């Protein structure tokens, strides 16, 4: 109800303003996003916003299909002649948006520039298993790994830039040329990104010719722009309370599909209080995830048991679960030496860091933990400051999400004790030799059945140890204008189908516009 009141107030404030799109072509799709990408260079962008924008501009050797499986993209054919070698045979005739043909030389250059120490690319850690990359001819790329490496195809997902592309200057918004469906026309940080068609990339004749990615931090404004026809598409960034209101607009369509984006609560294990398993268990039992999913999220999610969603080939459901049980949480805190005082509080105070987008959920966690005697203070930061703090391990508790988990090797990057930043994503500094042994074995075991058994143990241990409290897998919810058809949802929330959306021309009786 609060959000609807905010919308009503905003509508009053906007009365008399022309929200129509007189400044751009009717064959332009406007997509509202929350924040600017951290980088428009695919060699550096690791956040979800950067990844989703960059895959509209750049191509990779392989990419995931709608089932989360790796398939050839720039690679026409893939061979694996030995446990440590992969050969990619490139498609011919692929061109960057400046007209240059993409060859194996560009692929090798891209990877070499990521791995070069002077680049300081945050993606270097994810390529540590890549021993060498070579181009025996213009259309063949050979990757060699340091040892048998099961998720080797993940190494082939980097967006390719032309050879000799310089490293981006600090604060630069310019993007390199890519071979994807669009090229970047201009970018004003915190305002908008304009993409137009790559003239060398095939596309349907009735497809949109350009995309305007407008940075709109305020969720109320995003909803209003959809309702008024200013915005054509908004994916996974509309407040759940507003969805029924938007669904009542005949010009809009809402797509909801199961997603693999994993929301979790993370602990800082450098805090001795949080190293106590009983405290982590108490926090897990304190959070009423079912109620949150069914009410606050309006049913647009599924309670998670771990990082891997049920669609993943390695998913195992036989793990410890933590249903809402505040009485059990209080017993565990008593056992941990934190008895309740006369006011019900236990002398446990933690800081929860978040962004403005996550502040509301932080208040929900705050209220639930207060019921069992834990005080949670909320500190809201802009995204850049927040992300820097989390990368440095400067937090007590936080809630984040992993987007696009395909191979269970993700467990290695987030839970192996050697993978603390900047070498990996173990931001909470969790350490357990048993977990290290399992995730390292899963990484080097090539037999799928043996790997699945290993990752069953990993999921069981993660559920018992609670380096994360698993919250929910987020459904993909896209709100779009009905003048575009052909949207295809991907479990990881990819925006790639923007490249093939077809524009319907009402003046032509609903036929595709040519």
N, C-alpha and C positions, 0 to 999 in steps of 0.2 A: 504493500500500500504506500509506503514511503516513496518508492521509486515512481509510482504513478503520479503521486502528488508533485514530485520534482518535474516530471514531464509536463504536467498541466501548467506549472509555473513557467517553465521554459517556453511553452506554446504562447502564453500571454506575452512574454518578453519578446518573442519573435513576431508578434502580430504586425503585419504591415511590411515585413521583410520578404523579399523574393528569394525563396530557397531553390528556385529552379536553376537548371544548369545552362545558363545562357552563354557561358564562357568556353564551351567545348562542344565537340562533335557529338551527335546523338549515337554514334557508333563507338563511343568511349564507355568503358565500364568504370564506375567509381567504386573502389573498395576501401572501406574505412578500417584502419588498423589502429591499435592502441599506442604503439611506440615506434620510434625510428629503429631501423636495423643498426646493429653495432658496427657492421661493415657491409659495403656493397661489393667487396672483393671476395669471391668464394674461397680463397685461400686463407681467409681470416675469420669470416663470420661463423660463429658457432651457436648463436641463440636461435630460437625458433623463428622469429621474425626474419632474420637474415636468411636462414635456410629456405624459407617458403618463398621469399622474393627472388633469391638467387637461382632457384631452380626454374624460374620463368625466363631467365636470361642466359643461363649456362647449362651445358650438357655434361654428363659424366659417362664413364665407360659402361656402368650398369646403374640401374635404379630399381626400386621396389615397385611391384605391381599392386593391384588392389587387394591381393591376398597376403601382402607383406613378403613376397618371395622376390629374390634378386633375378632380374632379367637383363639381357643385353640392351644397351641403349646406343651409345656410340659404337659399341662392340657388336659386330654382325654375327660373330662366332667366337666361342670361348672354349679353350682346351686346357686340360690340366694334366700334362705329361708326367708329372712327378708330385709327391706330397709337398714339395716346396716351390713349385713353379706353376704359373698361370700364364697362358698366352691369349692375348686379345687380338682378334683380327678386325680392324676398323672398317666401318662403312665408308665408301668412297663418295666424294662429291659433297660432303658436309662443309658448310661455309660459315665463318664468323660473320657478324653483321656488317663488317667493313669489306666483305667480299673475299677475304683470304680463305683458302681451303684449310680445313683442320686436318693435321697429319699427326703421326706418332711423335714427331719432334715437339709439337705443342704439348702433348700429354706428358712427355718426359720433363719438359721445362717446368710445367705446373708443379709436378711432384718435387722436383729438385728445389724449386723456390720455396715450397712449404718446409722442406727439410733443412734448408740452409740455416745455420745458426744465427746469421745476421737478420733473418726475417722475423724472428721472435713470434712465429705463428703459433696460436694456441692449438692448432691442429697437429703439430709435430708429434705430440704424445700418442695420438690415435694411429700414427703410422710407424710406430717404433718397431713393429715386426717386419717392416719392409726392408729387406737387405739391399736390394738393388732394383732399378727399373731401367730398361733398355729399349731401344728402337732399332731392330735389325734392318728394317726398311720403313718406308713412309706410312705403311698401313698395318704394321705389326708392333705390338707392345708386349714385352715380356717382364712380368713381375716375379721376383724371387724373394721368398720369405726366409728369415733366419733359421726357422725350424718349421716342422709341420704345423700349420696354422689353420684351424677349422673355419673360422669366419673370414677367410682371406678375401672373399668378394666384397666385404665391407671396405677394404682398402681401395676399391675401384669406384667409390661413390663421390670423389671430389670433382667439383666443377672445373672445366678446362678453360684456360685463358691462352691467348696467343703467345708464342715464344717471344722473349724479350720484353714482355709486359713488366714495367717497373713495379717495385713494391709501393703500396699506397703511402702517401705522405700523411702525417698526423692530421687529424680532423678533415681529411679529404673526403668529399662526398662522391667524387667521380668513380664510375664503375668501368672495369676493363670491357673490351669487346667480348661477346659471348656468341655461341652458336645456337642458343635456345630460341624459342618462338618469339621473344621480344628483345628489344635493346633499350637501354636506359637513355632517355632523352634529357632529362634533368632531374635534380634532386636538391631540395632545400630542406636541410635537417629540421626535424620537428614540425614540418609543414606538409610536404607532399613529394611523391616520387612519380614521375611520368614515364611510362613505358610505351613504345610504339613497336609495330611489327618489324621483326627481322625480315628484310625483303628476300632473303635467301632461304627462309624456312617455310615449307609448305603449310597451308592452313585452309580451312573451309572458306569458300567465298563469302558466306553469310556471317562469318565470325567477326567478333569485335576487332577493330583496328588498333585500339590503344587502351591502356589501363592507367587510371589515375589512382594511385595509392595515397589516400589522404590520412595524415596522422591526426587522430581524434581521440585524445586521452579520456574525455568525459563519456561514460557509457550512456548517459541520458541524451547527449547530443547525437551519438551514433544511432540510437533508436529513433530520434526525431528525424534524422536525415533519411533513414530508411522509409519512415512513414510518409514523408513529404516528397519522396521520389528523387531526392538529391543524391543519395547513395543507392547503388544497385546491389551491393553484395557485402555481407559482413559475416565472417566465419569465426565461431567459437569466442566471441567477445561481446555478446549481448547479455545483459543481466537477465537471469532466469525469470524474475518476477514480471518482466516486460513482455516475454514471449507470447502469452495469451492476448495481450493488447495488440501486438503486431500481427498475430494470426488473424485478427478480425479485419485486417485491411485487405481488400480484394486484389490489390496490386502486388501483394507480397506472397511469397511461398516460403515455408519453413521445411528444411530437410533435417531429419534427425537419424543418425546411424550410429551403431556401436563403434567406439573408438579405442585406441590403444594408449592414449595419453594417460600417464600414471601420475596421480597426485599423492604426495607423501609428506609426512612430518619428519624432519631431520633433527638429530641431536648433535651437540658438540661434545665429543668424548674426551676432550681435554679438561672438561669440568668434572671433578671427582664425583659430584652428586649424580651426574647423568651417566657416569660409568657404572653405577649401581643398577643392575638389571631390574631390581624390584621397582625402582623409580620409573624406569622406562615402561615396564609392564603396567604400573599404576596409571601412567598417562594414557597408555593404549586403551585400558579398560574405561577410562573417563570420557572418551570421545564417542558420542552416539552417532556413528556414521550412517546408520540406516535412516535416522530421522533427518540428518543433514541432506542426504541424497533425495529423500522423498519430499521434503518441504522446501528447504532453501534452494536446492538444485532443481526442484520441480521434476524429479524423476529423470533428469538428463545425465545419468551416470550409473555405475554399478559398483557396489562395495568391493574393494580390491583385497586380494589375499597376498599379493606380491607384485613385483615389477612386471612380470609376464602376464598378459591378459589370457583369457581362456582360449582365444583364437591361436595363440602361439603354439608351434609344434612341440615345444619343450615344457609347456605349462603342466604343473602338478598341483592338484587340489588338496592333496593329503598333507596339509600343513597346520601348525598351531594357529588358531584364530582368536580374536579378542572381541567378543560381543560386549555390548555396553553393560557394565557391571560396576557402578560406583562403590558398592559395598566391598567388592573384591579389591578395588583400587585403594580404599581406605585401609584394609587389612595389610596390604603390601607396604603401604607407607608406614604403618605402625611397625611392621617387621624391620623396615629399613632404618628405624630410629628417628622417625619424624612424627611424634604423637600430636594429636590435635590439641590446640589451646582452648581456652574458654570461648573464644570467638570462632572456633572451628578451623582456624588457619594453623599451618604446621611449620611456619618458618622457612618454607621453600618458596623462593622468589626467582623467577626466570624472566629474561627479556625475549620477546618474540619479535624478530625483525621481519618486515614485509614492505610491499609497495602499496601505493594508494589503491590499486586494484584488489589487493589481498587483505585490506584493513577490515572489511566487514567479516570475512571468515575468521580473521584473528580475534575479533570480538566474540564470535561463537565459541572458539576454543577457550578463550579467557573465561567465559561464563561456565563452561563445562568443567574446567579444571578447578575453578573456585568452589564448586560443589564438593570436591574431595579435599579441599584445604590447600591447594597450590595457587599461589599468586602469579599471574602472568601479566607483565606490563608490555604494552604494544608500542613499538617504535616504527613509524612509517617513514620511508626514505624514497627519494626518486630512484628509478630503476638502475641508473649507472652507479650510484653510490651503494645501493643495496647489493648489486651483483658483485662489486669490488669487495665489499665486506664479507660476503659469503665465500668468495674465492679465497680470501685470506683467513677463513676460519674465525672471523670476528662476529660470533653470534652464540646464543644459547640454544634457542629453538627457532626453526623457520619452516615454512611449508613451500615446496617448489613442485615442479612437475618435469617428468621426462617425456619427451615427444619423439615418436618414431622409433620405438624399440623394436628391432627385428630379430637380431641374433642374441641369445642369452649371454654372449660374451660381455654384454653391458655390465653384468655383475662384476667382472674383473676390473673394469674402469672405475666403479664406484665403491667397491668393498675391499679390494686388495690393499693391504697395508702400505704397499709401495706406491700407490696411486694417489697420494695426496697432491694438491695443487703445488706447482704447475705441471706435474707429471701425469695427472689424471683428475678424476672428479670425486675423489674420496674427501669431500669438504668437511666432513664431521670427524675425520681422523680416527675412524673405527679401525681396530686391529684385532685379528684373531687368526692364529696360525692354521687352524683347521679350515677356515674360509679361504685363506691364501692357497692352501694345497688344492682345494676343490676347484676354485676358479681358474687356477693355472693348469690343472689337468683338463678341464673342460675346453680350454683354449687350444690345447695341442692334440686332443683326441679327435681323429677324423671320422671314426665310425659313428653314424647318427644314433644308433641304438645305445651305444656306450655313452655317448654324450648326454643323451636324454636321462640316463640313470644318474649321471654325475650332477646334472642340473636339478634333478629332483632333490638330491641331498642339499644342494646350495639353497634352494627355496625353503626347505625345511629348516636349515640352520638360520637363515635370515629371519624367518618367522619366530624362531625361538630366541634369538639374540637381540632382535629389534634394533639394528642400526638405523632403520627407518620404521615408522609406524605407517603401514599401508592404509591409505584413505579410500580412494576410489579411482576407477578408470572412467575418464570423461567421455561422454558421447560427443560426437561431432554434430554441432548444431549450426547450420548455415541459414541465414535469412537473405532472400534474394528477390529482386524485381522479376515479375512474370514476363517481362519483355525479353528476357534471356531464357533459353532452354538448353538442355543437354548437360547440366551440371552432374558430375560424377564424384561421389564422396570417396575419399581414401581414409583408411583407418588412422593414419598418422596426421590427418588434417591438412594434407597437401593442397595447395591452390592450383596445381598444374592444369586442372580442367578449365581454368579461365581462358586458356589458349584456344579452346575449341567450343566455347559457348556460342550458340547461334542466336542472332538477334531476330526477333519476330517484329514484322512491320504491321502495326494495326491497320494502316491505310490500305494494305494489300490483302486484307481479310485474314490476317494471322499467318500469312506465308513468310518464310525466311526472307530477310532483306538481302538484296544483292549489292 
